[in-house]
Amino acid sequence: MSVTAKICGLTTPQTVTAALDGGASHLGFMFFAKSPRNIEPEMAARLTPPARAKNAKIVAVTVDPDDALVEQLAATLKPDFIQLHGKETPARARQVALRSGAGVIKVISVSSAHDIDTARPYESVVDHLMFDAKPPSDHPLPGGAGARFDWTLLAGRRFERPWFLAGGLDPWNVGEAVRLSGAPLVDVSSGVERGPGLKDPALIVAFLDAVRRA
């Protein structure tokens, strides 16, 4: 199985270059004001031409986006996917897809096997699922906390859509995470940072090297 990776929360040309040179299949840009990785749509759009030249997918990461933001992203960034990281219902996920013309990635927050089961209603309306760890109760963001869950909860599970594993991944554990979960795609953000929102090109390269060996 060939595993591919999304590097999320990119904000600089240097980290975009590191992700592309390392072979990332997806680049994620965060549009959520509370996040240290937040970026304006116009700035993100200026970072995407090298990605499009290499056929990497552009992902706009959002949390319960309103219609105005969805339309702004569609017009300015023209993402391949909009990632929904909030409490969006299957009906809302479908609306986002129709309004934006982009594919949809729905994030499912996981702490138990029951949480994984909640993905089922989304499978008919989204393009990808993403299973991420539920953050600590005192964490202000829905992700990016470096938290992880029991990866074996996904072992042997089958879904109608391709899926990402996220949450607490880094260059040193992603190989084990893939082995235990069977994930075909992985996603990393804080695991390749030297501080909140500060992506490290060397860590990005190391992560992608580890994914290639997984």
N, C-alpha and C positions, 0 to 999 in steps of 0.2 A: 504494500500500500504506500503510495506517495502522499506524504502529508504536506500541506501548504499552510501559509501563515499570514495573518493580518497584524500589521503594526499600527497601533491605535494611539491617537492623541498627538499626532505630529504637528509641529508648528514652525519648523525652520527648513531652509533648503538643504542644510547639511544632513539632517536626519532623514529627510526624504531620499536623498542620494544614498545614504547608508542602507535604507530599507530596500531600495530598488537594486542596488549592487549586490545585496545579499540574497535577492530572489523572492522578496515578499510578493504574494499574489494579490493582496488587498492593502490599501492605505486608508487609515481612518482619521477623520478630522472631527474634533469635538465642538458641538454648538450648544453649550450649556453654561450659563453665566457663572454658576457656582464652582465650576471646575477650574483647576489651575492650568488645564490644557485647552481652555476655551479659545476659540479663534474666530475672527470675523469672516463671513462668507467670501468677501472680496479677496482677503489675504489668502485664504485657503485655495481659491481659484487660481491665484498666481503661482501656487506651488504644484499644481497638478499636471502641467504639460509634460514633464519628464515621465510621469507615471503613465500617461496616456500613450506616449511613444513606445513604452515597453509593455503595453496591454495589461498593466496592473489595474485592478478595480478600485474606484474611488467610493469611499463610504462616508456618508454624513451621519455622525452619531448624535442622537437627540434624546431628550427625555420629555415625554408627553408634549410633543411640539404642537403648537396651534397651526391653523391653516396658513396664517401669514408667513410663519417661518418655513413651512413646507414649500410654499410657493416661491419664497425668496431663494431657498436652496436650489430648487429646480431651475430657476432662471439664471442664478449667478454661478453656482458650482457645477450644475448638471451632473449630479452623482449617479453612479451605477446603482447604488443601494442607499436607502435610508435605514439606519439602525435605530430601532425603538427600544429604549432602555428604561421606560417608565411603566405605568400601569395601563398601557394601551390595550383595549379589548381586540378580539379578532375583527370586529366590525370597523374599529378605528384603523387597524392595520390595513384593511382593504381600502378604506378611504384615502389613506396616505399614498398608497400605491397608485390609485386612480388620479389623485390630484397632482402627484409629482411626475408620473410616468417612469418612476424608478422602481427597481426591485426593493423588497423589504426584508430586513433581518430583524427577527424578534428575539429579544433577550429574555431568558427565563432564569430568575434568581433561584438558586438551589441550596437547600440545607438538608433535604431528605428525599427519599425516593418518590414521595407524594408530589413534591414540587416538579419533578421531571414529568410526571403524568399530566401536569397542567399544560404542557406543550401541545397536546393533541388537537385542541380546537383551532390552533393557529396553522396547522400543517396544510390546510386547503387554501390558505389565503396569503402565505408568505413564501419567499424564495429560500430563505435559510433560517435555521434556528441557532441560537447561541445559549449555551448553558454556562452561567457565571455564578460565582459564589455570592450568597447573600452577605452584604457588608455588615459589620457590627452595628448594633442598634443606635450607637451614638455617632455613627459616621454620617456626614452631611450629604454624601453622594451615593448614587445607586450602584457605583462600581469604582474601580481604580483604587481600591483599598488594600490590594495585595492579599486579600483573603482567599482561601481555597476551600473546596469541599471534598468529600470522599469521591475520588475519581472512579472507583469501582462501581458506583451507582449507575454508571452509563455502560458498563461492560455488557456486551451482548444485546444492547437495546437497538431496535431498528426504527427508523423514522422515514416518513415520506419525503423529507427534504434533507439536503446536506446540512451538516451542523458543525458549529465551532465549539471548542472547549475553551473557557476563559476562567480567570480568577486565580491569582497567586502564581502564575507561571513565570519562569525565569530561565536563563540559559542552563542552569544546573539541574532543573527538575522537569523540563518539558519532555525529555525523552521518556522518563518514567510515567509522566502523565499520559502520553500517547499510548504507551504499552498497557497501562491499567484500564484506560477508558475506551480505547479503540477509536479515538477521535480522528476524523479525516482532515479537519481544519483546526488550527489553534489561533488564539488571539492574545496579544500581550500589550500592556500599557505601562503600569508602574514597575513591572519587572525588568524594564530596560531603561530605568531612570536613575540618576544620581541624586535626585531630589524631586519633590512634587512638581510635575510638569516639565522637568528638565531631562529630556531624552539624551542618552549617551550613545553616540554612533558606534562606539566599540562594543557596547552591550547589545545593540541591535544586531550587529554582525555576528556576535557570539551566539545570540538566540537563534538566528536563522541557520547558522552552521549546525547547531544542535538539532533543529527541526529536520534538516536534511539527513542527519544520521539516524533519526528516530524510525 
